[in-house]
Amino acid sequence: MFRSLRLYNYRIWFIGALVSNIGGWMQSTAQDWVVLTQLTDNDATAMGVTMALQFGPPLLLVSVTGWVADRFERRKLLMVTQSTMMLLAVGAGVLLLTDVMTLPLMFCFAAAFGVVNAFDSPARQAFVTDVVARENAANAIALNAASFNSARLIGPAVGGVLIVLVGTGWVFLINAATFLAMLVALVAMHRDELVPRLRSAGAARLADGFRYVAGRRDLVIVFVMMFLLGAFGMNFPIFASTMALEFGQEADGYGLLSSILAIGSLVGALLAARRDRARLRLVVLGAGGFGVASLISAAMPLYGLYAAMLVFVGLSTSTMMATANGYVQTTTDPALRGRVMALYMAVMMGSTPIGAPIAGWVASAYGPRTAIVLGAAAGLLACAIGIAWTLTSGRVHRDPDHRFRLAVDETVPVRTVRG
């Protein structure tokens, strides 16, 4: 399960990412709470707009960000993006502490974070395969998901408590300090131990990532499923914060819900790390599990029961996301991995500007439970699409060793796009 941690470069990358991600989740909790309770009067629609501004740039800039991730040295690129986000966190924290922050200014900061993150995410995702060899790639990607979800377990709970104790502005400044952990890790890496990678020819090949994905029907299905979940299902900040208010909770109660969600997410990521490779069937099963668990959570009458169901929501979500990420990375042509991952992140994050405002409006107009049901329906639809494609793709056949058992052949030919 932890074999990639034997490598020095991956070990310090893992630690740096864990510390930075904890700070990121603390800031995310503070930002959501500021918009919902300080800058508006419990307006979930404004919260959805904030999420849309933050996650929209990856969709708008997808061709450029993917090309940059393939064209330039990813370690140096990450040093630039991480430093820039650190400065943005300092700026937002200072404005909050001086009571200058307004809703339009918060919208601007959310958009700025989104632009920088549009360049950071594909480079960060693809950089894992620069740190470890191909045989450890699936394990390293799953451990990355475990790091992310460990931070998600700690960050929101700590952030919620800090909001109550010292205020939201200090949470932003603390997050700025955690970026130093990632920067130190990038500087301390042994550059001669990084895995050599193929370089793309140049700007004329920007469209190769689109053509490559279009020629891989399995990737198209994965992208469609992740779009549905990203747009309508994984609006957890809206769901958890509005449900916390419905149950009469404060910021610490909201942070606790996010951390409980991360318990299941961490378990799912660790289970993914145990598997020898990422399989498409687990993406489909994860989507179905998310739909069912979300439907049940929407019906819970008590805060404790709702919180308990979030463990299963997190487990299915993490299983789906970690497996989809690993499947896309490990079956993609290495020369195009940056651009394909930029497309993947654009689908995941760029779908939020479509779904988050809708989820926020539904939560405000009809209540958070209705918004959660909408997300559950998206998960079930994604599962149905995955099942339908699997049955019609020719991958399902009768198991020769068992008369009444079907088997799924997930052997995927990986072709290289040539100009």
C-alpha positions as CSV (number, residue, x, y, z in Angstrom):
1,M,0.0,0.0,0.0
2,F,2.8,2.5,0.9
3,R,5.6,1.2,-1.5
4,S,6.1,4.6,-3.2
5,L,7.0,6.2,0.1
6,R,10.3,4.2,0.0
7,L,11.4,6.7,-2.6
8,Y,13.1,9.9,-1.2
9,N,11.6,12.3,-3.8
10,Y,8.1,11.0,-3.4
11,R,8.4,10.9,0.4
12,I,9.2,14.6,0.7
13,W,6.6,15.4,-2.0
14,F,4.0,13.6,-0.1
15,I,4.8,15.4,3.2
16,G,4.9,18.8,1.5
17,A,1.6,18.2,-0.3
18,L,0.0,17.0,3.0
19,V,0.9,20.1,4.9
20,S,-0.1,22.4,2.0
21,N,-3.4,20.6,1.5
22,I,-4.3,20.9,5.2
23,G,-3.9,24.7,4.8
24,G,-5.9,24.7,1.6
25,W,-8.8,22.9,3.3
26,M,-8.6,25.3,6.2
27,Q,-8.8,28.3,3.8
28,S,-11.6,26.7,1.8
29,T,-13.7,26.3,5.0
30,A,-13.0,29.9,5.9
31,Q,-13.9,31.2,2.5
32,D,-17.2,29.3,2.3
33,W,-18.1,30.5,5.8
34,V,-17.2,34.2,5.1
35,V,-19.3,34.2,1.9
36,L,-22.3,32.4,3.6
37,T,-22.4,34.2,6.9
38,Q,-20.2,37.4,6.9
39,L,-20.5,38.8,3.4
40,T,-24.1,37.7,2.8
41,D,-27.1,36.6,4.9
42,N,-26.9,32.8,4.4
43,D,-27.0,33.2,0.6
44,A,-26.1,29.8,-0.9
45,T,-26.4,31.3,-4.4
46,A,-23.5,33.7,-3.7
47,M,-21.5,30.7,-2.4
48,G,-22.2,28.9,-5.7
49,V,-21.0,32.0,-7.7
50,T,-17.8,32.0,-5.6
51,M,-17.2,28.4,-6.5
52,A,-18.0,29.0,-10.1
53,L,-15.4,31.8,-10.3
54,Q,-12.8,29.7,-8.6
55,F,-13.3,26.6,-10.7
56,G,-14.2,28.2,-14.0
57,P,-10.7,29.1,-15.2
58,P,-9.5,25.5,-15.7
59,L,-12.2,25.0,-18.2
60,L,-11.6,28.3,-20.1
61,L,-7.8,27.9,-20.1
62,V,-7.6,24.1,-20.7
63,S,-5.6,24.1,-23.9
64,V,-3.0,26.6,-22.7
65,T,-2.6,25.0,-19.2
66,G,-2.2,21.5,-20.6
67,W,0.4,22.7,-23.1
68,V,2.4,24.5,-20.4
69,A,2.4,21.4,-18.2
70,D,3.8,19.3,-21.1
71,R,6.2,22.0,-22.4
72,F,8.0,23.3,-19.3
73,E,9.7,21.7,-16.4
74,R,6.9,20.9,-14.0
75,R,8.9,21.3,-10.8
76,K,9.8,25.0,-11.6
77,L,6.2,25.6,-12.8
78,L,4.9,24.4,-9.5
79,M,7.2,26.6,-7.6
80,V,5.8,29.6,-9.5
81,T,2.1,28.7,-9.0
82,Q,2.5,27.7,-5.3
83,S,4.3,31.0,-4.6
84,T,1.6,33.0,-6.4
85,M,-1.2,31.3,-4.4
86,M,0.7,32.0,-1.2
87,L,0.7,35.7,-2.0
88,L,-3.0,35.7,-2.8
89,A,-3.8,34.0,0.5
90,V,-1.8,36.7,2.3
91,G,-3.7,39.4,0.4
92,A,-7.1,38.0,1.2
93,G,-6.2,37.4,4.9
94,V,-5.0,41.0,5.3
95,L,-8.2,42.4,3.8
96,L,-10.3,40.2,6.1
97,L,-8.4,41.3,9.2
98,T,-8.7,45.0,8.3
99,D,-12.5,44.6,7.6
100,V,-12.0,45.8,4.0
101,M,-13.1,42.6,2.3
102,T,-16.4,42.8,0.4
103,L,-18.3,40.2,-1.6
104,P,-17.1,41.6,-5.0
105,L,-13.5,41.5,-3.7
106,M,-13.9,37.9,-2.6
107,F,-15.2,37.1,-6.0
108,C,-12.1,38.6,-7.5
109,F,-9.8,36.6,-5.2
110,A,-11.7,33.4,-6.0
111,A,-11.2,34.1,-9.7
112,A,-7.5,34.8,-9.2
113,F,-7.1,31.5,-7.2
114,G,-8.9,29.8,-10.1
115,V,-6.6,31.1,-12.8
116,V,-3.4,30.2,-10.9
117,N,-4.9,26.8,-10.0
118,A,-5.7,26.2,-13.6
119,F,-2.0,26.1,-14.3
120,D,-1.1,24.3,-11.0
121,S,-3.5,21.4,-11.2
122,P,-2.4,19.6,-14.4
123,A,1.2,20.2,-13.6
124,R,0.8,18.8,-10.1
125,Q,-1.2,15.8,-11.3
126,A,1.3,14.9,-14.0
127,F,4.3,15.6,-11.9
128,V,3.7,12.5,-9.9
129,T,4.7,10.4,-12.9
130,D,8.0,12.5,-13.0
131,V,8.7,11.4,-9.4
132,V,8.0,7.7,-9.7
133,A,8.5,5.1,-12.4
134,R,5.6,3.6,-14.3
135,E,5.3,0.5,-12.2
136,N,4.6,2.6,-9.1
137,A,2.5,5.3,-10.8
138,A,-0.9,3.9,-9.8
139,N,0.2,3.4,-6.2
140,A,1.7,7.0,-6.1
141,I,-1.5,8.5,-7.6
142,A,-3.7,6.7,-5.0
143,L,-1.4,7.8,-2.2
144,N,-1.7,11.3,-3.5
145,A,-5.4,11.0,-3.1
146,A,-4.9,9.6,0.4
147,S,-2.8,12.7,1.2
148,F,-5.5,15.0,-0.1
149,N,-8.2,13.2,1.9
150,S,-6.0,13.1,5.0
151,A,-5.8,16.9,4.7
152,R,-9.5,17.0,4.1
153,L,-10.0,15.1,7.4
154,I,-7.8,17.5,9.4
155,G,-8.1,20.9,7.6
156,P,-11.9,21.7,7.8
157,A,-12.1,20.7,11.5
158,V,-9.1,22.8,12.4
159,G,-10.3,25.6,10.2
160,G,-13.7,25.6,11.8
161,V,-12.3,25.8,15.3
162,L,-9.8,28.5,14.2
163,I,-12.7,30.6,12.7
164,V,-14.4,30.6,16.1
165,L,-11.1,31.3,18.1
166,V,-9.2,33.8,15.9
167,G,-11.4,34.6,12.9
168,T,-11.3,33.9,9.2
169,G,-8.5,36.3,8.3
170,W,-5.9,34.4,10.3
171,V,-7.0,31.2,8.7
172,F,-6.0,32.6,5.3
173,L,-2.6,33.8,6.7
174,I,-2.0,30.3,8.2
175,N,-2.7,28.7,4.9
176,A,-0.2,31.1,3.2
177,A,2.5,29.8,5.6
178,T,1.7,26.1,4.7
179,F,2.6,26.8,1.0
180,L,6.2,26.9,2.3
181,A,6.1,23.2,2.9
182,M,5.5,22.4,-0.8
183,L,8.1,24.9,-1.9
184,V,10.7,23.4,0.5
185,A,9.9,19.9,-0.9
186,L,10.3,21.0,-4.5
187,V,13.6,22.6,-3.7
188,A,14.9,19.6,-1.7
189,M,14.2,17.0,-4.4
190,H,17.0,15.1,-6.0
191,R,16.6,16.3,-9.6
192,D,18.8,13.5,-11.0
193,E,16.3,10.9,-9.6
194,L,13.3,12.4,-11.4
195,V,12.0,10.2,-14.3
196,P,12.9,11.5,-17.7
197,R,9.8,12.4,-19.8
198,L,9.0,13.0,-23.4
199,R,8.7,16.5,-24.6
200,S,6.0,17.6,-27.0
201,A,6.9,19.5,-30.2
202,G,5.4,22.8,-29.5
203,A,2.4,25.1,-29.9
204,A,1.2,23.4,-33.1
205,R,0.3,20.3,-31.0
206,L,-2.1,22.1,-28.6
207,A,-5.1,20.2,-30.0
208,D,-3.4,16.8,-29.7
209,G,-4.8,16.3,-26.3
210,F,-8.4,16.8,-27.6
211,R,-7.8,14.5,-30.5
212,Y,-6.3,11.8,-28.3
213,V,-9.2,11.8,-25.8
214,A,-11.7,11.8,-28.7
215,G,-10.1,8.7,-30.1
216,R,-10.3,6.9,-26.8
217,R,-14.0,6.0,-26.1
218,D,-13.2,4.7,-22.6
219,L,-11.7,8.1,-21.7
220,V,-14.7,9.9,-23.2
221,I,-17.0,7.9,-20.9
222,V,-14.8,8.6,-17.8
223,F,-14.9,12.3,-18.7
224,V,-18.7,12.3,-19.1
225,M,-19.2,10.6,-15.8
226,M,-16.8,12.9,-14.0
227,F,-18.5,16.0,-15.5
228,L,-21.9,14.9,-14.2
229,L,-20.5,14.3,-10.7
230,G,-18.3,17.4,-10.7
231,A,-21.2,19.7,-11.9
232,F,-24.0,18.4,-9.7
233,G,-22.8,15.9,-7.2
234,M,-19.6,17.1,-5.6
235,N,-20.8,20.5,-4.4
236,F,-20.0,19.5,-0.8
237,P,-19.3,23.0,0.5
238,I,-22.8,24.0,-0.4
239,F,-24.4,20.8,0.8
240,A,-22.5,20.6,4.1
241,S,-22.7,24.3,5.0
242,T,-26.4,24.7,4.3
243,M,-27.2,21.4,6.1
244,A,-25.1,22.6,9.1
245,L,-27.2,25.8,9.3
246,E,-30.4,23.7,9.0
247,F,-29.3,21.6,12.0
248,G,-28.4,24.8,13.9
249,Q,-24.6,24.4,13.8
250,E,-21.9,27.0,13.7
251,A,-18.6,27.1,11.7
252,D,-17.1,24.3,13.8
253,G,-20.1,22.1,13.1
254,Y,-19.6,22.7,9.4
255,G,-15.9,22.0,9.6
256,L,-16.7,18.7,11.4
257,L,-19.0,17.6,8.6
258,S,-16.2,18.2,6.1
259,S,-13.8,16.2,8.2
260,I,-16.2,13.3,8.6
261,L,-16.7,13.2,4.9
262,A,-12.9,12.9,4.6
263,I,-12.9,9.8,6.8
264,G,-14.6,7.8,4.1
265,S,-12.6,9.6,1.4
266,L,-9.3,8.5,3.1
267,V,-10.4,4.9,3.4
268,G,-11.4,4.9,-0.3
269,A,-8.0,6.3,-1.3
270,L,-6.1,3.8,0.8
271,L,-8.0,0.9,-0.7
272,A,-7.2,2.3,-4.2
273,A,-3.5,2.3,-3.2
274,R,-3.7,-1.4,-2.5
275,R,-4.8,-2.3,-6.0
276,D,-2.3,-3.2,-8.7
277,R,-4.0,-1.0,-11.3
278,A,-7.0,1.3,-11.8
279,R,-10.0,-0.3,-13.3
280,L,-12.9,1.4,-15.1
281,R,-15.5,-0.8,-13.4
282,L,-14.6,0.8,-10.0
283,V,-15.3,4.3,-11.4
284,V,-18.8,3.0,-12.4
285,L,-19.5,1.4,-9.1
286,G,-18.2,4.4,-7.2
287,A,-20.6,6.7,-9.1
288,G,-23.5,4.4,-8.2
289,G,-22.5,4.2,-4.6
290,F,-22.3,8.0,-4.4
291,G,-25.8,8.3,-5.7
292,V,-27.3,5.8,-3.2
293,A,-25.4,7.2,-0.2
294,S,-26.3,10.8,-1.1
295,L,-30.0,9.9,-1.4
296,I,-29.9,8.3,2.1
297,S,-28.0,11.2,3.6
298,A,-30.6,13.7,2.3
299,A,-33.3,11.9,4.3
300,M,-31.4,11.9,7.6
301,P,-33.4,13.8,10.3
302,L,-30.5,14.4,12.8
303,Y,-27.1,16.0,12.5
304,G,-25.4,12.9,13.8
305,L,-27.1,10.6,11.4
306,Y,-26.4,12.9,8.5
307,A,-22.7,13.1,9.5
308,A,-22.5,9.3,9.7
309,M,-23.8,8.9,6.2
310,L,-21.2,11.3,4.9
311,V,-18.6,8.6,5.6
312,F,-20.2,6.4,2.9
313,V,-20.5,9.4,0.6
314,G,-16.8,10.1,1.0
315,L,-15.9,6.5,0.5
316,S,-17.7,6.2,-2.8
317,T,-16.5,9.6,-4.0
318,S,-12.8,8.8,-3.2
319,T,-13.0,5.4,-4.8
320,M,-14.4,6.9,-8.0
321,M,-12.1,9.9,-8.2
322,A,-8.8,8.1,-7.2
323,T,-9.6,5.3,-9.7
324,A,-10.6,7.7,-12.5
325,N,-7.4,9.7,-12.0
326,G,-5.2,6.7,-11.9
327,Y,-6.9,5.2,-15.0
328,V,-6.5,8.3,-17.1
329,Q,-2.9,8.9,-16.1
330,T,-1.6,5.3,-16.4
331,T,-3.3,4.5,-19.8
332,T,-2.4,7.8,-21.5
333,D,0.5,8.4,-23.8
334,P,3.3,10.0,-21.7
335,A,4.0,12.7,-24.3
336,L,0.4,13.9,-24.0
337,R,-0.2,13.3,-20.3
338,G,-0.1,17.0,-19.3
339,R,-2.6,18.0,-21.9
340,V,-4.9,15.0,-21.1
341,M,-4.7,15.8,-17.4
342,A,-5.5,19.4,-18.1
343,L,-8.6,18.2,-19.9
344,Y,-9.5,15.9,-17.0
345,M,-9.0,18.7,-14.4
346,A,-11.0,21.1,-16.6
347,V,-13.9,18.6,-16.7
348,M,-13.6,18.0,-12.9
349,M,-13.2,21.6,-11.8
350,G,-14.6,23.4,-14.8
351,S,-18.0,21.7,-14.4
352,T,-18.4,23.5,-11.1
353,P,-19.3,26.9,-12.7
354,I,-22.2,25.1,-14.3
355,G,-23.5,23.1,-11.3
356,A,-22.5,25.1,-8.3
357,P,-24.7,28.1,-8.9
358,I,-27.6,25.7,-9.7
359,A,-27.0,23.7,-6.5
360,G,-26.8,27.0,-4.5
361,W,-30.0,28.3,-6.0
362,V,-31.8,25.0,-5.4
363,A,-30.5,24.9,-1.8
364,S,-31.7,28.5,-1.2
365,A,-35.1,28.1,-2.9
366,Y,-36.1,24.5,-2.0
367,G,-33.7,23.6,0.8
368,P,-30.4,21.7,1.0
369,R,-32.0,18.3,0.9
370,T,-33.4,18.9,-2.5
371,A,-30.0,20.1,-3.7
372,I,-28.4,16.8,-2.4
373,V,-31.0,14.8,-4.2
374,L,-30.1,16.5,-7.4
375,G,-26.5,15.5,-6.9
376,A,-27.5,11.9,-6.1
377,A,-29.5,11.8,-9.4
378,A,-26.3,12.9,-11.3
379,G,-24.4,10.1,-9.6
380,L,-27.0,7.5,-10.6
381,L,-27.1,8.8,-14.2
382,A,-23.3,8.6,-14.4
383,C,-23.4,5.0,-13.2
384,A,-26.1,4.1,-15.7
385,I,-24.0,5.6,-18.5
386,G,-21.0,3.7,-17.4
387,I,-22.9,0.4,-17.2
388,A,-24.5,1.0,-20.6
389,W,-21.1,1.6,-22.3
390,T,-19.5,-1.4,-20.6
391,L,-22.3,-3.7,-21.9
392,T,-22.2,-2.3,-25.4
393,S,-18.4,-2.0,-25.7
394,G,-17.7,-5.7,-26.2
395,R,-15.8,-5.9,-22.9
396,V,-18.3,-8.2,-21.2
397,H,-18.1,-11.8,-22.0
398,R,-18.9,-15.2,-20.4
399,D,-16.3,-16.5,-18.0
400,P,-15.0,-19.7,-19.5
401,D,-14.3,-21.2,-16.1
402,H,-17.8,-20.5,-14.7
403,R,-20.9,-21.2,-16.6
404,F,-23.2,-18.5,-15.1
405,R,-20.6,-15.8,-14.5
406,L,-19.7,-12.8,-16.7
407,A,-16.2,-11.3,-16.8
408,V,-15.1,-7.8,-17.9
409,D,-12.1,-7.4,-20.1
410,E,-10.5,-4.0,-19.3
411,T,-7.5,-4.3,-21.6
412,V,-7.2,-0.9,-23.3
413,P,-4.9,-0.3,-26.3
414,V,-3.1,3.0,-25.8
415,R,-2.2,4.7,-29.1
416,T,0.1,7.6,-29.6
417,V,-1.2,10.6,-31.5
418,R,1.3,11.7,-34.2
419,G,1.3,14.9,-36.1
